[in-house]
Amino acid sequence: MRFSIAASFLALLSLSQAQLPNYGGFTAKTPAEAMTVASIHSVLALFNLALDSKNFEAMRDVYTENVIAKVARTPTNDLESLIKFYNGKALGDVITQHTAHTNFVYDLAPKSANALYFSKIGEGQFFARDVDTFYQRYDDVWARQSNGQWKISDRSINIYIKRPRARK
């Protein structure tokens, strides 16, 4: 996985200003900005895969050690608490499939950025019972680490629930 990301970054470096990618209305002004956005998108993908596969240790590549996370009115103040939250009451035994979309990275600076994105988790029937659909809005503050990796340092997640229609 890292090889393909590195190859993508090298390809971005060779682009002219007119060729830089447009990310949902945000056009990178420099190859470095395009690489930042691509890096953040890659970590967001890792977050979803780690969550759905219950590989909560992979969250160490997503969040800073001192992350402040406000998840559905459950605040955590460090990475260990957040991992325990995900592994416990939040998702420990729940089967999920996060479908993240509308990733928007903005306010880019050399060592920080912000991102907004939405996710949809499940819907349908389970053992002939209707299941709720959960929609999430993620508001993230990103921090560039000394090794160049981007991680989430502050996250606020709002959850919206769509109740199934009553059966007739």
Summary of the structure (lengths in Angstrom):
residues: 168
radius of gyration: 17.5
end to end distance: 48.4
largest distance: 59.9
contacts: 459
relative contact order: 0.15
helix: 33%
strand: 39%
